[in-house]
């Protein structure tokens, strides 16, 4: 039914449930699986009006990027361990400096995935009480089926 599944994670407990479900599904279907995590770009405030804003230095940008890469590595290492325990070989991917929903949809398209598996919500403040904003965007903008795991 599905031959190439994209699993999305931000490392949260809810996302881990989505990865576990996606790994089990990929294994049951003997499907290829790619696990992706996305880190957003450092927000820059150019200011406006009387607000002077904030523009980071190159050192601040480099430090932020290094921290994101380290965090993504930990998230993907955890996902790889989950896949290894189940006996499923997976491809791991970090997409840096990107909007999560856009990167998830783009990755699914560029890699020819026929299903996206993701959690119902990640770590997004009060919005975590409802269907997550990234999940909603993937559902609206994606061109393949999306399995949402609560």
Secondary structure, DSSP 8 states (H G I E B T S, - for coil): --SEEEEE--SSHHHHHHHHHHHHHHHHHT-EEEEEEE------B--BTTB--B---HHHHHHHHHHHHHHHHHHHHHHHHHHHHHT--EEEEEE-SS-HHHHHHHHHHHTT-SEEEEES--S-GGGGGSS-HHHHHHHHH-SSEEEEE-
